[in-house]
Amino acid sequence: MYKLRNYSEEAVDNLLDTVLSKYDNTCKCEKCKLDIKAYALNSITPKYVVSDKGEIYTRALNEINKQEVVNITEAIMKAIEIVSSNPKHD
């Protein structure tokens, strides 16, 4: 079965907790983390891949270049600042 995956979303997922760990005063509840993820993803270019095998997709994830990592990290940091200054808690 073929799967459509957003390579950018996977990269954000892989980096989010690492970047968040550097922000002691930031709420890390599920809602805030999802808001941060959504904001970061909306500010970067999506990269979709289709594969029928997990190893093909994993190989694509491993090909992320250093500049993309920097761009995604910056997007996450900006999202943390925005969500932290205006959390949407109930």
C-alpha positions as CSV (number, residue, x, y, z in Angstrom):
1,M,0.0,0.0,0.0
2,Y,1.3,3.4,-0.9
3,K,1.6,6.2,1.7
4,L,1.7,9.9,1.3
5,R,4.0,11.6,3.9
6,N,5.0,15.1,4.6
7,Y,8.7,15.0,5.0
8,S,8.6,18.5,6.6
9,E,6.2,17.3,9.3
10,E,8.4,14.4,10.2
11,A,11.4,16.7,10.4
12,V,9.4,19.0,12.8
13,D,8.4,16.0,14.9
14,N,12.0,14.9,15.1
15,L,13.3,18.3,16.2
16,L,10.4,19.7,18.3
17,D,11.3,18.1,21.7
18,T,15.0,18.8,21.4
19,V,14.3,22.5,20.6
20,L,11.6,22.7,23.3
21,S,14.0,21.3,25.9
22,K,16.0,24.5,25.7
23,Y,13.0,26.6,26.8
24,D,12.4,26.1,30.5
25,N,9.5,28.6,30.9
26,T,7.5,27.3,27.9
27,C,4.4,25.3,28.5
28,K,4.8,21.8,27.0
29,C,1.2,20.6,27.3
30,E,-0.2,18.7,24.3
31,K,-2.2,21.8,23.1
32,C,0.8,24.1,23.2
33,K,3.0,21.6,21.4
34,L,0.4,21.1,18.7
35,D,0.1,24.9,18.3
36,I,3.9,25.2,18.0
37,K,4.0,22.4,15.5
38,A,1.1,23.9,13.4
39,Y,2.7,27.4,13.4
40,A,6.1,26.0,12.4
41,L,4.7,23.8,9.6
42,N,2.7,26.8,8.2
43,S,5.9,28.8,7.9
44,I,8.0,26.2,6.0
45,T,7.6,24.5,2.6
46,P,5.9,21.1,2.7
47,K,7.8,18.3,1.1
48,Y,5.6,15.3,0.3
49,V,6.9,11.9,-0.7
50,V,5.0,8.8,-1.8
51,S,6.3,5.3,-1.1
52,D,5.2,1.8,-0.6
53,K,8.1,0.8,1.6
54,G,9.2,2.3,4.9
55,E,12.9,2.1,4.1
56,I,12.4,4.4,1.0
57,Y,10.7,7.0,3.2
58,T,13.4,6.6,5.9
59,R,16.1,7.2,3.3
60,A,14.4,10.3,2.2
61,L,14.3,11.6,5.7
62,N,18.0,11.0,6.1
63,E,18.7,13.2,3.1
64,I,17.6,16.4,4.8
65,N,20.4,18.9,4.4
66,K,21.9,21.1,7.1
67,Q,20.3,24.3,5.8
68,E,16.9,22.6,6.0
69,V,17.6,21.6,9.6
70,V,18.5,25.2,10.4
71,N,15.4,26.6,8.7
72,I,13.1,24.1,10.5
73,T,14.8,24.8,13.8
74,E,14.3,28.6,13.3
75,A,10.6,28.0,12.4
76,I,10.2,26.0,15.6
77,M,11.9,28.7,17.7
78,K,9.7,31.4,16.3
79,A,6.6,29.3,16.9
80,I,7.7,28.7,20.5
81,E,8.0,32.4,21.1
82,I,4.6,33.2,19.5
83,V,2.7,30.4,21.3
84,S,4.5,31.1,24.6
85,S,3.4,34.8,24.5
86,N,-0.2,33.9,23.7
87,P,-1.1,30.4,24.8
88,K,-4.6,29.1,23.9
89,H,-5.4,27.2,27.0
90,D,-9.0,26.6,28.1
